[in-house]
Amino acid sequence: MLIKEVETIKSIKPLTPQQQRIDTLKQQVKRDQEAIKAERQRQQVAKAQQQLQRVRTIKP
């Protein structure tokens, strides 16, 4: 490493409790959004499977 590279590296300061709370809430929102997306997809798959099953029982 060059001295110039070492000088440009900034030290990471610890977050304040308020910043930590905000960061945690943001992460929670992202997790919840992913869970909602996964649940919607699961419901779509279940609905499609039910439709396929109905079609198979109607036409033997």
Secondary structure in CASP SS format (residue, H / E / C, confidence):
PFRMAT SS
TARGET T0000
AUTHOR 0000-0000-0000
METHOD secondary structure of the structure
MODEL  1
M C 1.00
L C 1.00
I H 1.00
K H 1.00
E H 1.00
V H 1.00
E H 1.00
T H 1.00
I C 1.00
K C 1.00
S C 1.00
I C 1.00
K C 1.00
P C 1.00
L C 1.00
T C 1.00
P H 1.00
Q H 1.00
Q H 1.00
Q H 1.00
R H 1.00
I H 1.00
D H 1.00
T H 1.00
L H 1.00
K H 1.00
Q H 1.00
Q H 1.00
V H 1.00
K H 1.00
R H 1.00
D H 1.00
Q H 1.00
E H 1.00
A H 1.00
I H 1.00
K H 1.00
A H 1.00
E H 1.00
R H 1.00
Q H 1.00
R H 1.00
Q H 1.00
Q H 1.00
V H 1.00
A H 1.00
K H 1.00
A H 1.00
Q H 1.00
Q H 1.00
Q H 1.00
L H 1.00
Q H 1.00
R H 1.00
V H 1.00
R H 1.00
T H 1.00
I H 1.00
K C 1.00
P C 1.00
END
